[in-house]
Amino acid sequence: MIAEKEVRVGLGLIARTFLGIGIASFSLAALGEAKGWMTNKRKWFTDDEYMQGLGLAQLMPGAPTVNLSSYFGYRLRGLPGAAVASICFLTPCFLVMLLLSHLYLKYGEMPVVSGLFRGLGALVVGLVFNTVLDLWRTGVKTIFNWLMAISGFVMVFWLKMGVVTILLIAGGASVIMALLTHRFPALSRWTGRWSGLWRKSELSPKNFDDSTPSPTSDEAGASAVKPSTQDAAVRKTKGATLNNPYTVEYVSAWAKAYQPLNYRSLAGSVFCLSLILAVGLLLIAQRPELMQMGSRFLRIGAVVFGSGYAMLPFIQETVVNQFAWLTDQQFAVALALSLITPGPVTIIGTFIGFKVAGVVGALVGMLSMYFPAWAMTAVVATPYAKAGRVGYFKQVIAGIVATFIGTLVVVVIKLTTDTLVDIPTMAMAIGAFVVQRFIKIDTIWIVLGGAIVSLVVFR
C-alpha cells in the first residue's frame, strides 16, 4: 500500500504556483495556464482530475477561475490551501487594477491605456483560442462528449439559452446516457472515442492488461500503485487497441495525498467560513458605503451563474443605475481595464471599490465579489472529489464539461469579432497563438512582449 497521507504539498509551493498562474492569466486563458501548471509542471492533478475540477468550477456561481483555484487549493491542503491558492491567484490582478484605477481617476483618460487595451485585447484572443483548443483536446475525447460540446455551442450561439438551462440540459442528458450505458452495455461504444464506434467490446475489461506494472516514481514523479487502486489510474493497454478516455499516465500528488471525507472536518470548514463572513460584515458595517457595496457584491457573487461575464449586467445595474457610484463611461473604462489586467473580468470590483472608498474599498469590492463562490467551492470540494471516483459520476461530469467547452467557442467568436478589427490586431492574435502553442514560451513573457509591441504599434 502507498503511504498516501505522508505526501503533503507545502503552502509555500502552492503560493508560488498560483502566484505564477495569476501573473500570466488573462481572461479565459487562465484556464489553460492553470492546466499547464497543475497537470504538466507540478503533476498535482491528472488531466481527468483537472477536468473534474473545471466541471465543479463551472457548476458554482461566480468566476470559474477563482472557483478552480479554491478547489485545487482545498484538495491539496484543505481550507488553508484554498485560501493561499485563491489569494495568490488574485493578488497580481488586484495590484495591477489598483494601480490603473489610481492613474485613471487621477490623470484622466490616458491614451496609453487605450493603446494597451487594443493590443493586449487582441493578444488575449490568441491566448484564449489556444486555451479552448487544449481544453477541447483534453475534455472532448468521446463521441458523446463531441455531441455535448456541439450542443453547448448551438444552445448559446443560435438558441441564446441561459447558463442554468444549459447546465440542466447537459446534466440531464449526461445522466440519461450513463443510465442507458449501464442498462445497454453496447452503448459504451458511443462513450468511447471515434475509432471505438466500429469495434466490438473495445472497452471490455478483458482488454486491460493488469499484469503490466504501473508507473514508478522514476517515470512520472509518482509511486507505484496496484492496478486496483486509485480508480485504476495507471492501467495500461495491450498495444494501441484500447481507447479508454479516462486512462492517465501517472498518479497525481492529490491521489497520493487523498483526503477521506470527514464530516467533522467539513463542519469545521463551514464554521470557519461563516465566522470569516460574520467578522467581515461587522468590519465593513462601520462605513455605510462599504456595507452597501459589500452586501450587494456578496449577493451577486452568490447567486449569479455563468462566469464573470454573466455577472457584469448585475454589477452595472448596482453601481451605475442604483447607487450612481460610476457613470456609464466610467464603467466602460473599468471594464476595459479589467480586460487588459491578468485575472478574471470581475476584477472590475477593485476599480469600483477604489472609486467608492479608496484602497480599503478596492479590497472590500474584490473580496465581496469572490468570497461566496470561493467558500461554496471549498465546502463541496471533498464530497465532489469523492463522488468523482465513481465511474458514472465521472461520465456525467465529463458531459457537462464538454458542453461548457462548446460554449467557450462562442466566447472566442465574440472576442474575435469585437477585437480583431484590422491587420495589426489580427497579427497580434495570430502571433500570440503561434508563440504559445508552438514555441512554448511562458505566457508572462508573451504578455510583456505584447505590451511593448502595443505601445509601439497602437500609440
GUDOLO-383903 format. One record per residue (C-alpha): residue number from 1; chain; x, y, z. Coordinates in steps of 0.2 Angstrom, whole numbers. Example, Ala and Ser with C-alpha at 12.3 -4.5 7.8 and 13.67 -1.06 7.14 Angstrom:
2
<nr=1; kette=A; px=62; py=-22; pz=39>
<nr=2; kette=A; px=68; py=-5; pz=36>
This chain:
459
<nr=1; kette=A; px=0; py=0; pz=0>
<nr=2; kette=A; px=6; py=18; pz=-3>
<nr=3; kette=A; px=9; py=29; pz=12>
<nr=4; kette=A; px=-4; py=41; pz=5>
<nr=5; kette=A; px=-5; py=53; pz=20>
<nr=6; kette=A; px=14; py=56; pz=20>
<nr=7; kette=A; px=13; py=66; pz=4>
<nr=8; kette=A; px=10; py=84; pz=8>
<nr=9; kette=A; px=11; py=99; pz=-3>
<nr=10; kette=A; px=18; py=114; pz=6>
<nr=11; kette=A; px=9; py=130; pz=7>
<nr=12; kette=A; px=24; py=140; pz=1>
<nr=13; kette=A; px=24; py=130; pz=-15>
<nr=14; kette=A; px=6; py=132; pz=-18>
<nr=15; kette=A; px=8; py=151; pz=-15>
<nr=16; kette=A; px=22; py=152; pz=-28>
<nr=17; kette=A; px=12; py=141; pz=-41>
<nr=18; kette=A; px=-4; py=151; pz=-40>
<nr=19; kette=A; px=6; py=167; pz=-40>
<nr=20; kette=A; px=14; py=162; pz=-56>
<nr=21; kette=A; px=-3; py=157; pz=-63>
<nr=22; kette=A; px=-11; py=174; pz=-58>
<nr=23; kette=A; px=3; py=184; pz=-66>
<nr=24; kette=A; px=1; py=175; pz=-83>
<nr=25; kette=A; px=-18; py=173; pz=-83>
<nr=26; kette=A; px=-29; py=184; pz=-94>
<nr=27; kette=A; px=-47; py=181; pz=-96>
<nr=28; kette=A; px=-52; py=163; pz=-100>
<nr=29; kette=A; px=-33; py=160; pz=-104>
<nr=30; kette=A; px=-32; py=157; pz=-86>
<nr=31; kette=A; px=-40; py=140; pz=-88>
<nr=32; kette=A; px=-26; py=135; pz=-99>
<nr=33; kette=A; px=-12; py=142; pz=-88>
<nr=34; kette=A; px=-19; py=133; pz=-73>
<nr=35; kette=A; px=-20; py=117; pz=-83>
<nr=36; kette=A; px=-2; py=118; pz=-88>
<nr=37; kette=A; px=4; py=121; pz=-70>
<nr=38; kette=A; px=-7; py=108; pz=-62>
<nr=39; kette=A; px=-5; py=94; pz=-74>
<nr=40; kette=A; px=12; py=96; pz=-83>
<nr=41; kette=A; px=23; py=107; pz=-72>
<nr=42; kette=A; px=18; py=101; pz=-54>
<nr=43; kette=A; px=9; py=85; pz=-59>
<nr=44; kette=A; px=-3; py=88; pz=-44>
<nr=45; kette=A; px=-18; py=83; pz=-54>
<nr=46; kette=A; px=-21; py=72; pz=-69>
<nr=47; kette=A; px=-30; py=78; pz=-85>
<nr=48; kette=A; px=-45; py=69; pz=-79>
<nr=49; kette=A; px=-44; py=76; pz=-61>
<nr=50; kette=A; px=-42; py=93; pz=-69>
<nr=51; kette=A; px=-57; py=92; pz=-80>
<nr=52; kette=A; px=-67; py=86; pz=-65>
<nr=53; kette=A; px=-62; py=102; pz=-56>
<nr=54; kette=A; px=-66; py=113; pz=-70>
<nr=55; kette=A; px=-83; py=105; pz=-70>
<nr=56; kette=A; px=-86; py=110; pz=-52>
<nr=57; kette=A; px=-79; py=127; pz=-56>
<nr=58; kette=A; px=-92; py=130; pz=-69>
<nr=59; kette=A; px=-106; py=122; pz=-58>
<nr=60; kette=A; px=-103; py=135; pz=-45>
<nr=61; kette=A; px=-108; py=153; pz=-46>
<nr=62; kette=A; px=-96; py=167; pz=-49>
<nr=63; kette=A; px=-79; py=167; pz=-58>
<nr=64; kette=A; px=-74; py=149; pz=-64>
<nr=65; kette=A; px=-55; py=153; pz=-62>
<nr=66; kette=A; px=-57; py=158; pz=-44>
<nr=67; kette=A; px=-68; py=143; pz=-40>
<nr=68; kette=A; px=-55; py=132; pz=-49>
<nr=69; kette=A; px=-41; py=139; pz=-38>
<nr=70; kette=A; px=-51; py=137; pz=-22>
<nr=71; kette=A; px=-55; py=118; pz=-27>
<nr=72; kette=A; px=-37; py=114; pz=-31>
<nr=73; kette=A; px=-30; py=123; pz=-16>
<nr=74; kette=A; px=-43; py=114; pz=-5>
<nr=75; kette=A; px=-39; py=97; pz=-12>
<nr=76; kette=A; px=-20; py=99; pz=-9>
<nr=77; kette=A; px=-21; py=107; pz=9>
<nr=78; kette=A; px=-38; py=109; pz=15>
<nr=79; kette=A; px=-45; py=127; pz=19>
<nr=80; kette=A; px=-28; py=135; pz=21>
<nr=81; kette=A; px=-23; py=128; pz=4>
<nr=82; kette=A; px=-39; py=135; pz=-4>
<nr=83; kette=A; px=-36; py=152; pz=4>
<nr=84; kette=A; px=-17; py=153; pz=-1>
<nr=85; kette=A; px=-21; py=147; pz=-19>
<nr=86; kette=A; px=-35; py=160; pz=-22>
<nr=87; kette=A; px=-26; py=174; pz=-13>
<nr=88; kette=A; px=-10; py=172; pz=-23>
<nr=89; kette=A; px=-20; py=170; pz=-39>
<nr=90; kette=A; px=-29; py=186; pz=-36>
<nr=91; kette=A; px=-15; py=196; pz=-29>
<nr=92; kette=A; px=-7; py=201; pz=-46>
<nr=93; kette=A; px=-23; py=207; pz=-55>
<nr=94; kette=A; px=-28; py=216; pz=-39>
<nr=95; kette=A; px=-12; py=226; pz=-38>
<nr=96; kette=A; px=-12; py=230; pz=-57>
<nr=97; kette=A; px=-30; py=235; pz=-57>
<nr=98; kette=A; px=-27; py=246; pz=-41>
<nr=99; kette=A; px=-13; py=255; pz=-50>
<nr=100; kette=A; px=-23; py=258; pz=-66>
<nr=101; kette=A; px=-38; py=264; pz=-56>
<nr=102; kette=A; px=-27; py=277; pz=-47>
<nr=103; kette=A; px=-19; py=283; pz=-63>
<nr=104; kette=A; px=-36; py=284; pz=-72>
<nr=105; kette=A; px=-45; py=293; pz=-59>
<nr=106; kette=A; px=-31; py=305; pz=-56>
<nr=107; kette=A; px=-25; py=308; pz=-73>
<nr=108; kette=A; px=-40; py=306; pz=-84>
<nr=109; kette=A; px=-42; py=296; pz=-100>
<nr=110; kette=A; px=-23; py=291; pz=-103>
<nr=111; kette=A; px=-21; py=287; pz=-121>
<nr=112; kette=A; px=-8; py=274; pz=-116>
<nr=113; kette=A; px=-22; py=264; pz=-109>
<nr=114; kette=A; px=-32; py=264; pz=-125>
<nr=115; kette=A; px=-16; py=258; pz=-135>
<nr=116; kette=A; px=-13; py=244; pz=-122>
<nr=117; kette=A; px=-31; py=239; pz=-122>
<nr=118; kette=A; px=-31; py=237; pz=-141>
<nr=119; kette=A; px=-15; py=227; pz=-142>
<nr=120; kette=A; px=-17; py=216; pz=-127>
<nr=121; kette=A; px=-35; py=213; pz=-131>
<nr=122; kette=A; px=-30; py=206; pz=-147>
<nr=123; kette=A; px=-16; py=196; pz=-139>
<nr=124; kette=A; px=-29; py=189; pz=-127>
<nr=125; kette=A; px=-39; py=182; pz=-141>
<nr=126; kette=A; px=-24; py=172; pz=-147>
<nr=127; kette=A; px=-21; py=165; pz=-129>
<nr=128; kette=A; px=-40; py=161; pz=-127>
<nr=129; kette=A; px=-41; py=152; pz=-143>
<nr=130; kette=A; px=-26; py=141; pz=-138>
<nr=131; kette=A; px=-34; py=138; pz=-121>
<nr=132; kette=A; px=-50; py=132; pz=-129>
<nr=133; kette=A; px=-40; py=120; pz=-141>
<nr=134; kette=A; px=-31; py=112; pz=-126>
<nr=135; kette=A; px=-47; py=110; pz=-116>
<nr=136; kette=A; px=-56; py=103; pz=-131>
<nr=137; kette=A; px=-42; py=90; pz=-134>
<nr=138; kette=A; px=-42; py=85; pz=-115>
<nr=139; kette=A; px=-61; py=86; pz=-112>
<nr=140; kette=A; px=-69; py=81; pz=-128>
<nr=141; kette=A; px=-62; py=64; pz=-131>
<nr=142; kette=A; px=-78; py=53; pz=-133>
<nr=143; kette=A; px=-92; py=53; pz=-146>
<nr=144; kette=A; px=-105; py=58; pz=-134>
<nr=145; kette=A; px=-94; py=72; pz=-127>
<nr=146; kette=A; px=-92; py=78; pz=-145>
<nr=147; kette=A; px=-111; py=79; pz=-147>
<nr=148; kette=A; px=-112; py=88; pz=-130>
<nr=149; kette=A; px=-99; py=101; pz=-135>
<nr=150; kette=A; px=-108; py=104; pz=-151>
<nr=151; kette=A; px=-124; py=105; pz=-142>
<nr=152; kette=A; px=-117; py=118; pz=-130>
<nr=153; kette=A; px=-111; py=129; pz=-144>
<nr=154; kette=A; px=-128; py=128; pz=-153>
<nr=155; kette=A; px=-138; py=132; pz=-137>
<nr=156; kette=A; px=-128; py=148; pz=-134>
<nr=157; kette=A; px=-124; py=154; pz=-152>
<nr=158; kette=A; px=-141; py=151; pz=-160>
<nr=159; kette=A; px=-154; py=147; pz=-146>
<nr=160; kette=A; px=-147; py=160; pz=-134>
<nr=161; kette=A; px=-151; py=149; pz=-119>
<nr=162; kette=A; px=-146; py=154; pz=-101>
<nr=163; kette=A; px=-132; py=145; pz=-92>
<nr=164; kette=A; px=-144; py=137; pz=-79>
<nr=165; kette=A; px=-155; py=130; pz=-93>
<nr=166; kette=A; px=-139; py=124; pz=-102>
<nr=167; kette=A; px=-132; py=115; pz=-86>
<nr=168; kette=A; px=-149; py=107; pz=-83>
<nr=169; kette=A; px=-150; py=100; pz=-101>
<nr=170; kette=A; px=-132; py=95; pz=-101>
<nr=171; kette=A; px=-133; py=86; pz=-84>
<nr=172; kette=A; px=-149; py=78; pz=-88>
<nr=173; kette=A; px=-143; py=71; pz=-105>
<nr=174; kette=A; px=-127; py=65; pz=-97>
<nr=175; kette=A; px=-137; py=56; pz=-83>
<nr=176; kette=A; px=-148; py=48; pz=-96>
<nr=177; kette=A; px=-133; py=42; pz=-106>
<nr=178; kette=A; px=-124; py=35; pz=-90>
<nr=179; kette=A; px=-140; py=25; pz=-85>
<nr=180; kette=A; px=-143; py=19; pz=-103>
<nr=181; kette=A; px=-125; py=13; pz=-104>
<nr=182; kette=A; px=-127; py=4; pz=-88>
<nr=183; kette=A; px=-143; py=-4; pz=-95>
<nr=184; kette=A; px=-137; py=-7; pz=-113>
<nr=185; kette=A; px=-118; py=-11; pz=-112>
<nr=186; kette=A; px=-117; py=-9; pz=-132>
<nr=187; kette=A; px=-119; py=9; pz=-130>
<nr=188; kette=A; px=-102; py=10; pz=-122>
<nr=189; kette=A; px=-96; py=11; pz=-140>
<nr=190; kette=A; px=-104; py=29; pz=-140>
<nr=191; kette=A; px=-95; py=34; pz=-124>
<nr=192; kette=A; px=-78; py=28; pz=-132>
<nr=193; kette=A; px=-68; py=38; pz=-145>
<nr=194; kette=A; px=-72; py=39; pz=-163>
<nr=195; kette=A; px=-62; py=24; pz=-168>
<nr=196; kette=A; px=-71; py=13; pz=-155>
<nr=197; kette=A; px=-88; py=16; pz=-164>
<nr=198; kette=A; px=-84; py=2; pz=-176>
<nr=199; kette=A; px=-76; py=-10; pz=-164>
<nr=200; kette=A; px=-84; py=-23; pz=-153>
<nr=201; kette=A; px=-82; py=-24; pz=-134>
<nr=202; kette=A; px=-67; py=-12; pz=-135>
<nr=203; kette=A; px=-70; py=-6; pz=-118>
<nr=204; kette=A; px=-72; py=-23; pz=-111>
<nr=205; kette=A; px=-62; py=-27; pz=-95>
<nr=206; kette=A; px=-53; py=-42; pz=-104>
<nr=207; kette=A; px=-43; py=-29; pz=-114>
<nr=208; kette=A; px=-35; py=-22; pz=-99>
<nr=209; kette=A; px=-18; py=-29; pz=-95>
<nr=210; kette=A; px=-17; py=-29; pz=-76>
<nr=211; kette=A; px=0; py=-38; pz=-77>
<nr=212; kette=A; px=8; py=-23; pz=-84>
<nr=213; kette=A; px=17; py=-13; pz=-70>
<nr=214; kette=A; px=11; py=4; pz=-65>
<nr=215; kette=A; px=22; py=19; pz=-67>
<nr=216; kette=A; px=35; py=22; pz=-54>
<nr=217; kette=A; px=41; py=37; pz=-46>
<nr=218; kette=A; px=56; py=37; pz=-58>
<nr=219; kette=A; px=43; py=38; pz=-73>
<nr=220; kette=A; px=32; py=52; pz=-68>
<nr=221; kette=A; px=36; py=58; pz=-51>
<nr=222; kette=A; px=23; py=46; pz=-44>
<nr=223; kette=A; px=24; py=30; pz=-33>
<nr=224; kette=A; px=20; py=13; pz=-39>
<nr=225; kette=A; px=2; py=8; pz=-37>
<nr=226; kette=A; px=-8; py=-8; pz=-39>
<nr=227; kette=A; px=-20; py=-8; pz=-53>
<nr=228; kette=A; px=-35; py=-10; pz=-42>
<nr=229; kette=A; px=-31; py=6; pz=-33>
<nr=230; kette=A; px=-34; py=25; pz=-37>
<nr=231; kette=A; px=-48; py=20; pz=-49>
<nr=232; kette=A; px=-36; py=10; pz=-60>
<nr=233; kette=A; px=-27; py=26; pz=-64>
<nr=234; kette=A; px=-12; py=19; pz=-71>
<nr=235; kette=A; px=-18; py=4; pz=-80>
<nr=236; kette=A; px=-10; py=2; pz=-97>
<nr=237; kette=A; px=-17; py=-6; pz=-113>
<nr=238; kette=A; px=-11; py=-20; pz=-125>
<nr=239; kette=A; px=-4; py=-11; pz=-139>
<nr=240; kette=A; px=-14; py=4; pz=-145>
<nr=241; kette=A; px=-31; py=-5; pz=-146>
<nr=242; kette=A; px=-39; py=2; pz=-130>
<nr=243; kette=A; px=-46; py=19; pz=-132>
<nr=244; kette=A; px=-51; py=22; pz=-114>
<nr=245; kette=A; px=-53; py=41; pz=-112>
<nr=246; kette=A; px=-50; py=40; pz=-94>
<nr=247; kette=A; px=-33; py=32; pz=-94>
<nr=248; kette=A; px=-19; py=43; pz=-87>
<nr=249; kette=A; px=-1; py=41; pz=-87>
<nr=250; kette=A; px=4; py=45; pz=-69>
<nr=251; kette=A; px=-3; py=45; pz=-51>
<nr=252; kette=A; px=-5; py=63; pz=-46>
<nr=253; kette=A; px=0; py=71; pz=-30>
<nr=254; kette=A; px=-18; py=73; pz=-25>
<nr=255; kette=A; px=-21; py=55; pz=-27>
<nr=256; kette=A; px=-6; py=50; pz=-16>
<nr=257; kette=A; px=-12; py=63; pz=-3>
<nr=258; kette=A; px=-30; py=58; pz=-4>
<nr=259; kette=A; px=-41; py=66; pz=9>
<nr=260; kette=A; px=-55; py=55; pz=15>
<nr=261; kette=A; px=-72; py=63; pz=18>
<nr=262; kette=A; px=-73; py=68; pz=36>
<nr=263; kette=A; px=-89; py=76; pz=41>
<nr=264; kette=A; px=-82; py=84; pz=57>
<nr=265; kette=A; px=-68; py=92; pz=46>
<nr=266; kette=A; px=-82; py=98; pz=34>
<nr=267; kette=A; px=-92; py=105; pz=48>
<nr=268; kette=A; px=-77; py=114; pz=54>
<nr=269; kette=A; px=-74; py=122; pz=37>
<nr=270; kette=A; px=-92; py=128; pz=37>
<nr=271; kette=A; px=-90; py=136; pz=54>
<nr=272; kette=A; px=-74; py=144; pz=50>
<nr=273; kette=A; px=-81; py=151; pz=33>
<nr=274; kette=A; px=-96; py=158; pz=42>
<nr=275; kette=A; px=-85; py=166; pz=56>
<nr=276; kette=A; px=-75; py=174; pz=42>
<nr=277; kette=A; px=-90; py=181; pz=34>
<nr=278; kette=A; px=-98; py=187; pz=50>
<nr=279; kette=A; px=-82; py=196; pz=55>
<nr=280; kette=A; px=-80; py=204; pz=38>
<nr=281; kette=A; px=-98; py=211; pz=38>
<nr=282; kette=A; px=-95; py=218; pz=56>
<nr=283; kette=A; px=-80; py=227; pz=50>
<nr=284; kette=A; px=-87; py=235; pz=34>
<nr=285; kette=A; px=-103; py=239; pz=44>
<nr=286; kette=A; px=-93; py=253; pz=51>
<nr=287; kette=A; px=-94; py=263; pz=35>
<nr=288; kette=A; px=-111; py=263; pz=26>
<nr=289; kette=A; px=-104; py=264; pz=8>
<nr=290; kette=A; px=-93; py=249; pz=11>
<nr=291; kette=A; px=-108; py=240; pz=19>
<nr=292; kette=A; px=-119; py=244; pz=4>
<nr=293; kette=A; px=-106; py=239; pz=-9>
<nr=294; kette=A; px=-100; py=223; pz=1>
<nr=295; kette=A; px=-118; py=216; pz=4>
<nr=296; kette=A; px=-123; py=218; pz=-14>
<nr=297; kette=A; px=-107; py=211; pz=-21>
<nr=298; kette=A; px=-109; py=196; pz=-9>
<nr=299; kette=A; px=-126; py=194; pz=-16>
<nr=300; kette=A; px=-121; py=195; pz=-34>
<nr=301; kette=A; px=-106; py=183; pz=-31>
<nr=302; kette=A; px=-118; py=170; pz=-23>
<nr=303; kette=A; px=-132; py=169; pz=-35>
<nr=304; kette=A; px=-126; py=173; pz=-52>
<nr=305; kette=A; px=-121; py=158; pz=-63>
<nr=306; kette=A; px=-112; py=158; pz=-80>
<nr=307; kette=A; px=-94; py=165; pz=-77>
<nr=308; kette=A; px=-89; py=183; pz=-73>
<nr=309; kette=A; px=-96; py=189; pz=-89>
<nr=310; kette=A; px=-114; py=185; pz=-83>
<nr=311; kette=A; px=-111; py=195; pz=-68>
<nr=312; kette=A; px=-107; py=211; pz=-77>
<nr=313; kette=A; px=-125; py=217; pz=-80>
<nr=314; kette=A; px=-129; py=215; pz=-62>
<nr=315; kette=A; px=-114; py=224; pz=-57>
<nr=316; kette=A; px=-118; py=238; pz=-69>
<nr=317; kette=A; px=-136; py=239; pz=-63>
<nr=318; kette=A; px=-130; py=241; pz=-45>
<nr=319; kette=A; px=-115; py=253; pz=-47>
<nr=320; kette=A; px=-122; py=264; pz=-61>
<nr=321; kette=A; px=-141; py=264; pz=-60>
<nr=322; kette=A; px=-145; py=261; pz=-42>
<nr=323; kette=A; px=-131; py=270; pz=-32>
<nr=324; kette=A; px=-123; py=281; pz=-46>
<nr=325; kette=A; px=-105; py=277; pz=-40>
<nr=326; kette=A; px=-99; py=276; pz=-58>
<nr=327; kette=A; px=-106; py=284; pz=-74>
<nr=328; kette=A; px=-109; py=273; pz=-89>
<nr=329; kette=A; px=-92; py=280; pz=-97>
<nr=330; kette=A; px=-83; py=276; pz=-81>
<nr=331; kette=A; px=-90; py=258; pz=-80>
<nr=332; kette=A; px=-84; py=256; pz=-99>
<nr=333; kette=A; px=-67; py=261; pz=-94>
<nr=334; kette=A; px=-67; py=250; pz=-79>
<nr=335; kette=A; px=-72; py=235; pz=-90>
<nr=336; kette=A; px=-58; py=239; pz=-102>
<nr=337; kette=A; px=-45; py=240; pz=-88>
<nr=338; kette=A; px=-51; py=223; pz=-82>
<nr=339; kette=A; px=-48; py=215; pz=-99>
<nr=340; kette=A; px=-30; py=221; pz=-100>
<nr=341; kette=A; px=-26; py=215; pz=-82>
<nr=342; kette=A; px=-22; py=197; pz=-78>
<nr=343; kette=A; px=-36; py=188; pz=-69>
<nr=344; kette=A; px=-55; py=187; pz=-71>
<nr=345; kette=A; px=-65; py=201; pz=-79>
<nr=346; kette=A; px=-74; py=203; pz=-62>
<nr=347; kette=A; px=-58; py=211; pz=-55>
<nr=348; kette=A; px=-68; py=226; pz=-60>
<nr=349; kette=A; px=-74; py=226; pz=-42>
<nr=350; kette=A; px=-57; py=233; pz=-37>
<nr=351; kette=A; px=-60; py=248; pz=-48>
<nr=352; kette=A; px=-77; py=251; pz=-41>
<nr=353; kette=A; px=-72; py=249; pz=-23>
<nr=354; kette=A; px=-57; py=261; pz=-26>
<nr=355; kette=A; px=-69; py=274; pz=-33>
<nr=356; kette=A; px=-80; py=272; pz=-18>
<nr=357; kette=A; px=-68; py=271; pz=-4>
<nr=358; kette=A; px=-50; py=271; pz=-9>
<nr=359; kette=A; px=-39; py=256; pz=-6>
<nr=360; kette=A; px=-50; py=249; pz=8>
<nr=361; kette=A; px=-65; py=250; pz=-4>
<nr=362; kette=A; px=-55; py=241; pz=-18>
<nr=363; kette=A; px=-51; py=227; pz=-6>
<nr=364; kette=A; px=-69; py=225; pz=0>
<nr=365; kette=A; px=-75; py=226; pz=-18>
<nr=366; kette=A; px=-64; py=212; pz=-23>
<nr=367; kette=A; px=-66; py=200; pz=-8>
<nr=368; kette=A; px=-85; py=203; pz=-8>
<nr=369; kette=A; px=-86; py=198; pz=-26>
<nr=370; kette=A; px=-77; py=181; pz=-24>
<nr=371; kette=A; px=-80; py=175; pz=-6>
<nr=372; kette=A; px=-97; py=167; pz=-9>
<nr=373; kette=A; px=-92; py=155; pz=-23>
<nr=374; kette=A; px=-75; py=153; pz=-16>
<nr=375; kette=A; px=-82; py=147; pz=1>
<nr=376; kette=A; px=-95; py=136; pz=-8>
<nr=377; kette=A; px=-82; py=128; pz=-19>
<nr=378; kette=A; px=-71; py=124; pz=-4>
<nr=379; kette=A; px=-86; py=116; pz=6>
<nr=380; kette=A; px=-91; py=104; pz=-8>
<nr=381; kette=A; px=-73; py=100; pz=-14>
<nr=382; kette=A; px=-71; py=84; pz=-4>
<nr=383; kette=A; px=-88; py=77; pz=-7>
<nr=384; kette=A; px=-87; py=81; pz=-25>
<nr=385; kette=A; px=-70; py=73; pz=-27>
<nr=386; kette=A; px=-75; py=58; pz=-18>
<nr=387; kette=A; px=-90; py=56; pz=-30>
<nr=388; kette=A; px=-79; py=59; pz=-44>
<nr=389; kette=A; px=-71; py=42; pz=-41>
<nr=390; kette=A; px=-87; py=34; pz=-46>
<nr=391; kette=A; px=-87; py=29; pz=-65>
<nr=392; kette=A; px=-105; py=35; pz=-69>
<nr=393; kette=A; px=-102; py=52; pz=-60>
<nr=394; kette=A; px=-86; py=55; pz=-70>
<nr=395; kette=A; px=-96; py=51; pz=-86>
<nr=396; kette=A; px=-109; py=64; pz=-81>
<nr=397; kette=A; px=-97; py=77; pz=-76>
<nr=398; kette=A; px=-87; py=74; pz=-92>
<nr=399; kette=A; px=-103; py=78; pz=-102>
<nr=400; kette=A; px=-106; py=94; pz=-93>
<nr=401; kette=A; px=-88; py=99; pz=-95>
<nr=402; kette=A; px=-89; py=95; pz=-114>
<nr=403; kette=A; px=-104; py=106; pz=-115>
<nr=404; kette=A; px=-96; py=120; pz=-106>
<nr=405; kette=A; px=-81; py=119; pz=-118>
<nr=406; kette=A; px=-93; py=120; pz=-133>
<nr=407; kette=A; px=-100; py=137; pz=-126>
<nr=408; kette=A; px=-82; py=144; pz=-125>
<nr=409; kette=A; px=-81; py=143; pz=-144>
<nr=410; kette=A; px=-95; py=156; pz=-144>
<nr=411; kette=A; px=-84; py=167; pz=-132>
<nr=412; kette=A; px=-69; py=165; pz=-144>
<nr=413; kette=A; px=-80; py=171; pz=-159>
<nr=414; kette=A; px=-87; py=186; pz=-149>
<nr=415; kette=A; px=-69; py=191; pz=-144>
<nr=416; kette=A; px=-63; py=189; pz=-162>
<nr=417; kette=A; px=-77; py=200; pz=-170>
<nr=418; kette=A; px=-76; py=213; pz=-156>
<nr=419; kette=A; px=-57; py=214; pz=-155>
<nr=420; kette=A; px=-49; py=209; pz=-172>
<nr=421; kette=A; px=-54; py=224; pz=-182>
<nr=422; kette=A; px=-39; py=227; pz=-193>
<nr=423; kette=A; px=-22; py=219; pz=-199>
<nr=424; kette=A; px=-12; py=224; pz=-184>
<nr=425; kette=A; px=-24; py=217; pz=-171>
<nr=426; kette=A; px=-25; py=201; pz=-181>
<nr=427; kette=A; px=-7; py=199; pz=-182>
<nr=428; kette=A; px=-6; py=201; pz=-163>
<nr=429; kette=A; px=-18; py=187; pz=-160>
<nr=430; kette=A; px=-10; py=176; pz=-173>
<nr=431; kette=A; px=7; py=179; pz=-166>
<nr=432; kette=A; px=2; py=176; pz=-148>
<nr=433; kette=A; px=-7; py=159; pz=-153>
<nr=434; kette=A; px=8; py=153; pz=-163>
<nr=435; kette=A; px=21; py=158; pz=-150>
<nr=436; kette=A; px=12; py=150; pz=-135>
<nr=437; kette=A; px=7; py=134; pz=-145>
<nr=438; kette=A; px=22; py=130; pz=-155>
<nr=439; kette=A; px=37; py=139; pz=-147>
<nr=440; kette=A; px=32; py=135; pz=-129>
<nr=441; kette=A; px=37; py=152; pz=-121>
<nr=442; kette=A; px=29; py=156; pz=-104>
<nr=443; kette=A; px=13; py=166; pz=-105>
<nr=444; kette=A; px=21; py=180; pz=-94>
<nr=445; kette=A; px=34; py=184; pz=-107>
<nr=446; kette=A; px=21; py=184; pz=-121>
<nr=447; kette=A; px=11; py=197; pz=-112>
<nr=448; kette=A; px=26; py=208; pz=-108>
<nr=449; kette=A; px=31; py=207; pz=-126>
<nr=450; kette=A; px=14; py=210; pz=-132>
<nr=451; kette=A; px=13; py=226; pz=-120>
<nr=452; kette=A; px=29; py=233; pz=-128>
<nr=453; kette=A; px=23; py=230; pz=-146>
<nr=454; kette=A; px=6; py=238; pz=-141>
<nr=455; kette=A; px=14; py=253; pz=-135>
<nr=456; kette=A; px=24; py=255; pz=-151>
<nr=457; kette=A; px=11; py=250; pz=-164>
<nr=458; kette=A; px=-5; py=257; pz=-156>
<nr=459; kette=A; px=1; py=273; pz=-148>
